[in-house]
Amino acid sequence: MKRTPFRALPWLLALAILAPISIGVLAGNDAAELPQDATLEGDWFGTWIYASRDHRFAAWIQMDGKRPEIKFRFQAMGSGESFITDWRGQATYHEREGEGVFSFKMDQGDADQFSGQWDWELVFPTSSRTESSPVRGYRANDGRDLRIEFQDHNRTLVRGGRRMSSDATFVWSFRKVSRRHILWDELPF
């Protein structure tokens, strides 16, 4: 039987694909390593927005020395739920008969990335929603996007005595809309 020169091609392709993955797994993920789509271009200062069919977020970022500070504003599309944090990432608000507490605590941050803890709780007399996740933020797309990775997001809903929990990992991509801090009413949602 005659051997073709392409017979080893599938094995070579598999090796080329799997080698970087196995090297990355063996090397581990250092918190200082930036993801593949991260960039060092651009800067943090300015106004960033994230919008979905369910809600809108704005993030105003400024530098405190070499560390970024973030102020968030949230607005739900289907209800009146809304809040704005201080520069420490803290907000307490009221939603109908419930009370909400939002906290974004930055653990580390520099000119290119940050990490912290995202906690959000909304409690009503007969129900509640709790979210918690370590997060990491970095710039992408030539510095025009802010990616916030929710690395181990847990969401728990309690309603009518039933408890429902979900765990997920996902990324929100905020778009930089201004190199200055602009008002909520000026944002292009």
Backbone bond lengths (Angstrom), bond angles and torsions (degrees), N, CA, C in turn:
res aa  C-N    CA-C-N  psi(-1)  N-CA   C-N-CA  omega(-1)  CA-C   N-CA-C  phi
1 M - - - 1.434 - - 1.534 108.48 -
2 K 1.297 115.29 133.12 1.454 120.72 -177.22 1.531 110.49 -83.38
3 R 1.333 117.04 132.36 1.467 122.35 178.91 1.523 109.37 -85.84
4 T 1.309 115.15 135.05 1.461 118.82 177.26 1.524 108.76 -95.75
5 P 1.311 117.87 150.37 1.458 119.96 -179.41 1.533 112.45 -67.35
6 F 1.326 118.28 -15.33 1.464 121.31 -177.51 1.525 113.11 -92.11
7 R 1.326 117.03 -0.72 1.464 120.51 -176.82 1.539 111.90 -61.89
8 A 1.305 118.91 -35.68 1.468 122.71 -179.06 1.532 112.29 -85.33
9 L 1.317 117.69 -6.99 1.461 121.41 -176.50 1.536 113.57 -57.39
10 P 1.338 120.54 -45.57 1.477 118.39 178.30 1.527 112.76 -59.94
11 W 1.335 117.55 -38.45 1.465 120.41 179.57 1.527 111.02 -67.94
12 L 1.307 116.63 -39.97 1.463 119.98 178.56 1.528 111.31 -65.99
13 L 1.335 116.40 -39.89 1.460 119.73 177.51 1.526 110.89 -64.21
14 A 1.328 116.86 -43.69 1.463 120.47 178.85 1.528 110.59 -61.46
15 L 1.324 116.92 -42.61 1.457 120.93 178.97 1.532 110.80 -63.52
16 A 1.331 116.62 -42.51 1.463 120.53 -179.52 1.522 111.68 -64.63
17 I 1.332 116.58 -34.05 1.462 120.32 -179.48 1.520 111.36 -78.52
18 L 1.326 117.50 -43.49 1.459 121.30 -173.34 1.525 114.15 -82.21
19 A 1.312 118.58 -25.92 1.464 120.49 -177.26 1.529 112.26 -59.51
20 P 1.340 119.80 -49.59 1.470 117.95 179.25 1.525 112.56 -63.50
21 I 1.338 117.20 -33.91 1.461 120.08 179.46 1.515 109.88 -65.57
22 S 1.332 117.02 -47.38 1.462 119.08 -177.88 1.524 111.04 -67.95
23 I 1.322 117.53 -34.95 1.461 119.76 177.10 1.524 109.50 -64.51
24 G 1.356 117.46 -42.35 1.462 120.97 178.36 1.508 112.21 -63.80
25 V 1.327 117.31 -39.05 1.462 120.57 179.17 1.518 110.29 -67.21
26 L 1.321 116.93 -42.35 1.456 120.03 -179.28 1.522 111.48 -68.93
27 A 1.327 116.25 -36.32 1.458 119.51 -178.23 1.524 111.88 -74.36
28 G 1.321 116.81 -26.50 1.464 120.58 -179.08 1.512 110.50 82.76
29 N 1.311 116.14 169.34 1.455 121.01 -179.68 1.512 109.72 -107.71
30 D 1.292 116.31 112.50 1.453 122.37 175.71 1.525 107.66 -80.90
31 A 1.321 117.63 138.33 1.463 121.21 -178.51 1.523 111.34 -61.24
32 A 1.321 117.88 -24.92 1.459 120.84 -178.74 1.524 112.27 -81.54
33 E 1.333 118.10 -13.46 1.456 120.67 -179.88 1.519 109.74 -72.68
34 L 1.322 116.04 136.84 1.450 120.55 177.39 1.523 109.75 -92.12
35 P 1.334 117.80 147.01 1.462 120.41 176.50 1.521 111.22 -63.10
36 Q 1.317 115.57 165.90 1.460 121.27 -175.20 1.526 112.39 -61.01
37 D 1.339 117.99 -35.74 1.461 119.81 -177.81 1.531 113.14 -87.16
38 A 1.320 117.95 3.46 1.467 121.37 -179.34 1.524 110.73 -73.51
39 T 1.315 114.77 154.06 1.457 120.76 177.19 1.524 109.42 -135.73
40 L 1.305 115.67 154.23 1.458 121.39 174.55 1.526 110.48 -95.44
41 E 1.336 116.29 -0.08 1.462 120.78 179.72 1.521 110.40 -74.63
42 G 1.315 116.12 156.47 1.454 121.23 177.96 1.514 112.16 79.71
43 D 1.322 115.21 -173.92 1.461 121.30 176.71 1.522 108.65 -145.59
44 W 1.327 116.01 170.44 1.461 121.05 -176.37 1.519 113.19 -77.14
45 F 1.340 117.63 -36.00 1.465 121.07 -168.27 1.523 111.65 -57.80
46 G 1.331 115.42 129.20 1.450 120.17 176.43 1.515 112.43 140.68
47 T 1.334 114.62 -163.48 1.459 122.71 -177.73 1.517 109.51 -115.47
48 W 1.326 115.74 131.49 1.461 123.66 -177.75 1.523 108.20 -124.77
49 I 1.354 118.10 145.12 1.463 120.27 179.07 1.526 111.30 -131.27
50 Y 1.334 114.11 151.08 1.462 122.87 173.09 1.521 106.28 -135.53
51 A 1.324 117.12 129.44 1.461 120.62 179.80 1.520 109.85 -135.45
52 S 1.320 114.86 139.01 1.461 121.58 172.60 1.525 106.80 -133.83
53 R 1.315 117.25 -179.42 1.466 118.98 179.62 1.526 111.63 -69.73
54 D 1.334 117.32 -18.22 1.461 121.50 -177.14 1.522 114.37 -96.40
55 H 1.323 117.69 -29.30 1.461 119.59 -175.06 1.524 112.02 -160.99
56 R 1.338 113.64 170.50 1.464 122.43 176.65 1.523 108.59 -130.31
57 F 1.322 114.66 140.34 1.463 121.27 174.64 1.521 108.45 -127.63
58 A 1.323 115.91 141.83 1.461 121.85 167.77 1.520 106.52 -121.62
59 A 1.306 115.76 144.13 1.466 121.59 176.14 1.523 107.23 -128.78
60 W 1.311 115.32 120.54 1.454 121.10 173.71 1.519 105.99 -101.75
61 I 1.314 116.37 126.18 1.464 120.04 -176.06 1.525 109.42 -121.23
62 Q 1.314 114.60 136.28 1.462 122.16 173.64 1.520 107.31 -136.91
63 M 1.310 115.83 165.16 1.461 120.51 179.60 1.522 109.82 -102.16
64 D 1.323 115.06 134.73 1.461 122.52 172.45 1.523 105.51 -110.95
65 G 1.313 115.94 89.56 1.463 120.18 -171.14 1.520 108.22 72.85
66 K 1.321 117.14 -118.79 1.464 121.44 179.93 1.525 112.13 -101.19
67 R 1.327 117.05 4.02 1.460 121.42 -173.97 1.536 110.64 -114.21
68 P 1.339 118.14 133.97 1.462 119.17 178.12 1.531 111.90 -74.13
69 E 1.329 115.29 147.82 1.462 122.92 171.13 1.521 106.62 -119.34
70 I 1.337 116.26 141.73 1.464 120.07 -175.88 1.520 110.26 -127.03
71 K 1.323 114.04 133.95 1.463 122.09 173.19 1.531 105.94 -116.11
72 F 1.345 117.43 124.80 1.462 122.22 -178.67 1.527 110.81 -106.38
73 R 1.325 115.43 150.21 1.462 121.67 165.93 1.514 106.93 -130.82
74 F 1.335 115.46 136.42 1.458 122.70 -177.54 1.518 109.33 -124.09
75 Q 1.347 115.56 143.28 1.456 121.22 173.08 1.519 108.44 -143.77
76 A 1.341 116.01 122.17 1.464 120.74 175.66 1.523 108.45 -79.59
77 M 1.321 117.44 143.70 1.456 121.17 -178.91 1.530 111.93 -83.07
78 G 1.329 118.30 -31.49 1.456 121.11 -174.51 1.515 114.78 -95.20
79 S 1.311 117.89 -7.39 1.468 121.05 -179.32 1.523 108.09 -143.28
80 G 1.290 115.97 -177.65 1.460 119.81 179.03 1.511 113.59 -89.44
81 E 1.330 117.33 8.92 1.468 119.93 -177.34 1.523 110.07 -62.58
82 S 1.329 115.21 126.91 1.461 120.60 -176.93 1.526 109.11 -160.63
83 F 1.329 116.20 146.40 1.466 120.17 174.50 1.514 109.53 -157.31
84 I 1.323 114.68 163.52 1.459 122.02 171.98 1.525 106.84 -136.40
85 T 1.317 116.52 134.45 1.465 120.65 -178.20 1.525 110.48 -89.74
86 D 1.309 115.05 168.79 1.455 120.51 168.79 1.539 107.00 -87.12
87 W 1.330 117.31 -175.88 1.466 120.34 -178.45 1.524 112.79 -71.41
88 R 1.324 117.48 -9.26 1.464 120.78 174.76 1.525 111.37 -89.93
89 G 1.350 117.56 -1.80 1.457 121.67 179.05 1.516 114.29 83.17
90 Q 1.332 118.32 20.62 1.468 122.49 -176.66 1.527 110.56 -109.71
91 A 1.341 116.20 139.29 1.467 121.15 174.70 1.521 109.61 -150.19
92 T 1.320 115.28 139.90 1.459 122.86 170.32 1.521 105.82 -123.19
93 Y 1.330 117.31 134.03 1.458 120.29 -176.09 1.525 110.13 -148.40
94 H 1.328 115.79 166.21 1.463 121.87 178.65 1.522 108.96 -115.66
95 E 1.303 115.82 137.20 1.457 123.10 178.90 1.521 106.90 -130.67
96 R 1.323 117.25 110.89 1.469 122.22 -173.98 1.524 109.84 47.76
97 E 1.331 118.56 -114.93 1.470 121.21 -179.38 1.522 112.06 -96.85
98 G 1.313 117.06 6.78 1.455 119.98 -176.35 1.512 113.07 -107.39
99 E 1.319 113.79 167.86 1.462 120.33 176.85 1.517 108.95 -124.06
100 G 1.329 115.77 133.16 1.451 121.16 -179.24 1.514 111.80 -114.28
101 V 1.321 115.13 146.63 1.461 122.15 175.38 1.523 106.88 -133.35
102 F 1.330 115.85 123.86 1.463 121.79 177.28 1.519 107.85 -118.63
103 S 1.336 115.77 139.79 1.457 120.17 178.95 1.524 109.79 -144.72
104 F 1.322 115.34 126.13 1.456 120.84 169.10 1.520 106.22 -119.62
105 K 1.319 115.80 106.87 1.466 121.12 -177.80 1.523 108.32 -104.29
106 M 1.325 115.95 114.93 1.454 120.41 179.58 1.525 109.57 -82.60
107 D 1.332 115.93 122.68 1.462 121.26 178.51 1.522 111.46 -86.10
108 Q 1.325 115.67 -45.30 1.465 122.08 -178.44 1.513 108.28 -139.22
109 G 1.310 116.30 153.09 1.447 119.63 176.25 1.508 111.07 -171.16
110 D 1.325 115.19 148.07 1.456 121.00 175.24 1.521 108.09 -148.53
111 A 1.316 117.01 -162.99 1.455 121.69 -175.68 1.525 113.29 -68.33
112 D 1.342 118.61 -14.40 1.459 120.76 -173.92 1.522 115.72 -120.48
113 Q 1.321 118.78 -22.01 1.461 120.50 -178.26 1.525 109.91 -158.80
114 F 1.327 115.14 165.84 1.459 120.45 174.72 1.519 108.95 -148.58
115 S 1.313 115.81 162.11 1.460 121.42 174.49 1.517 108.19 -142.19
116 G 1.317 115.16 155.15 1.452 119.10 -179.04 1.513 111.72 -175.27
117 Q 1.320 114.92 -161.98 1.459 122.47 -177.42 1.523 109.05 -125.42
118 W 1.332 116.78 130.36 1.463 125.15 179.50 1.522 107.40 -107.51
119 D 1.329 117.94 117.53 1.464 122.38 178.09 1.521 108.90 -131.28
120 W 1.343 115.50 136.29 1.454 120.16 -176.31 1.517 108.43 -147.90
121 E 1.318 116.18 125.77 1.462 120.27 -179.13 1.523 109.38 -135.20
122 L 1.323 115.84 134.13 1.456 122.78 175.33 1.524 106.88 -129.73
123 V 1.339 116.65 118.79 1.466 121.41 -173.98 1.526 109.77 -119.67
124 F 1.339 115.57 126.01 1.461 123.92 173.83 1.526 108.24 -110.32
125 P 1.334 118.33 169.17 1.467 119.19 179.53 1.536 114.11 -57.61
126 T 1.344 118.32 -34.26 1.474 119.66 -177.14 1.527 113.94 -120.36
127 S 1.311 118.10 5.47 1.467 120.11 -179.34 1.525 110.09 -154.61
128 S 1.332 115.18 168.70 1.468 119.91 177.82 1.525 110.33 -158.78
129 R 1.327 114.43 159.71 1.468 122.23 174.20 1.520 107.01 -135.29
130 T 1.326 116.22 129.80 1.460 121.65 179.36 1.519 108.84 -129.62
131 E 1.338 116.94 132.01 1.462 122.53 175.70 1.519 108.40 -126.87
132 S 1.331 115.38 142.47 1.455 120.11 179.06 1.523 108.93 -152.41
133 S 1.332 116.15 137.27 1.459 119.32 178.80 1.520 111.37 -165.35
134 P 1.333 116.80 138.77 1.462 117.92 164.25 1.532 107.24 -71.54
135 V 1.320 116.87 141.56 1.461 120.63 -178.83 1.521 110.56 -129.74
136 R 1.317 113.78 157.96 1.465 121.32 174.25 1.517 107.20 -136.78
137 G 1.327 116.64 136.33 1.451 121.52 179.29 1.514 111.26 -121.44
138 Y 1.326 115.10 145.02 1.462 121.66 177.64 1.523 108.53 -157.90
139 R 1.329 116.23 162.29 1.461 121.10 177.47 1.524 110.04 -91.14
140 A 1.335 115.19 148.71 1.460 122.02 177.54 1.529 107.97 -142.46
141 N 1.329 116.10 178.00 1.467 121.82 175.05 1.531 111.68 53.80
142 D 1.316 116.05 58.66 1.466 123.01 179.79 1.526 112.79 58.76
143 G 1.323 117.58 28.46 1.452 121.77 177.90 1.512 114.57 84.61
144 R 1.336 118.07 3.09 1.466 121.28 -177.89 1.521 113.38 -90.29
145 D 1.324 117.81 -13.00 1.465 121.85 179.36 1.521 110.45 -117.32
146 L 1.312 115.59 142.87 1.462 123.40 171.86 1.516 105.88 -109.56
147 R 1.304 117.00 117.62 1.462 121.33 177.89 1.523 107.82 -99.75
148 I 1.322 116.38 126.03 1.458 121.48 173.49 1.515 107.11 -112.97
149 E 1.332 115.42 112.25 1.469 122.54 179.17 1.521 109.35 -89.31
150 F 1.311 115.96 121.96 1.463 121.78 171.64 1.519 105.20 -91.78
151 Q 1.318 116.98 105.20 1.459 121.39 -166.49 1.520 114.47 -82.84
152 D 1.298 118.90 -27.70 1.470 121.79 178.20 1.521 107.03 -154.39
153 H 1.328 115.41 65.58 1.459 122.50 -172.93 1.525 110.59 -75.14
154 N 1.327 115.67 126.36 1.459 121.42 176.22 1.516 108.39 -118.00
155 R 1.326 115.41 127.83 1.468 121.45 177.53 1.519 107.86 -123.60
156 T 1.333 116.33 127.35 1.460 121.72 -179.82 1.522 109.11 -124.80
157 L 1.328 115.60 126.84 1.459 122.63 175.56 1.515 108.36 -112.59
158 V 1.316 116.32 133.46 1.465 121.39 174.58 1.521 106.24 -121.17
159 R 1.336 115.28 120.32 1.454 120.51 -177.29 1.522 108.85 -147.43
160 G 1.317 116.46 126.11 1.459 120.03 178.08 1.517 113.55 58.57
161 G 1.314 117.19 34.65 1.460 120.72 -179.99 1.519 114.31 81.65
162 R 1.330 117.80 -7.48 1.469 121.59 178.29 1.518 109.89 -95.37
163 R 1.301 115.39 139.59 1.466 122.35 179.93 1.526 108.18 -114.97
164 M 1.332 116.62 123.49 1.461 122.13 178.59 1.522 108.49 -122.84
165 S 1.321 116.11 127.25 1.468 120.74 -179.86 1.514 110.05 -123.25
166 S 1.320 115.29 149.15 1.463 120.68 173.97 1.518 108.48 -141.10
167 D 1.311 115.36 144.61 1.461 122.60 176.14 1.518 107.94 -119.61
168 A 1.315 116.73 138.49 1.457 120.25 -179.01 1.525 109.90 -154.86
169 T 1.309 114.61 161.76 1.454 123.06 171.24 1.522 106.06 -124.96
170 F 1.330 117.21 126.76 1.460 119.87 -178.88 1.520 109.87 -154.73
171 V 1.327 115.69 172.28 1.465 122.10 -177.45 1.523 108.87 -130.17
172 W 1.320 116.87 132.82 1.457 121.92 169.61 1.518 107.16 -101.83
173 S 1.323 116.01 139.77 1.455 121.41 179.16 1.528 109.27 -114.15
174 F 1.324 116.02 108.89 1.456 122.35 176.48 1.529 107.94 -87.93
175 R 1.321 117.08 145.15 1.460 122.88 178.48 1.529 109.26 -106.37
176 K 1.323 117.03 133.21 1.467 120.20 177.50 1.524 108.02 -76.84
177 V 1.341 116.04 121.65 1.458 120.19 -177.86 1.526 112.62 -108.10
178 S 1.325 117.46 -12.21 1.455 119.79 178.66 1.522 110.44 -161.06
179 R 1.326 114.88 148.80 1.462 120.31 175.20 1.528 110.29 -88.60
180 R 1.306 116.59 9.61 1.464 121.59 175.04 1.527 107.95 -130.18
181 H 1.311 117.25 172.25 1.464 121.44 176.94 1.524 107.88 -87.85
182 I 1.329 116.09 112.21 1.463 119.65 -179.01 1.529 109.88 -107.34
183 L 1.311 115.21 159.78 1.459 121.67 -177.56 1.526 111.49 -69.83
184 W 1.328 115.73 152.51 1.466 122.53 177.98 1.532 110.69 -54.26
185 D 1.337 117.13 -43.50 1.465 120.97 -177.78 1.524 113.02 -66.99
186 E 1.307 118.20 -16.82 1.463 122.14 178.43 1.524 112.81 -90.36
187 L 1.327 117.41 -7.61 1.467 120.44 -174.38 1.523 111.41 -71.60
188 P 1.322 117.35 139.30 1.474 121.81 -176.25 1.532 113.61 -86.21
189 F 1.333 116.66 62.06 1.465 119.21 177.71 1.515 109.69 -76.68
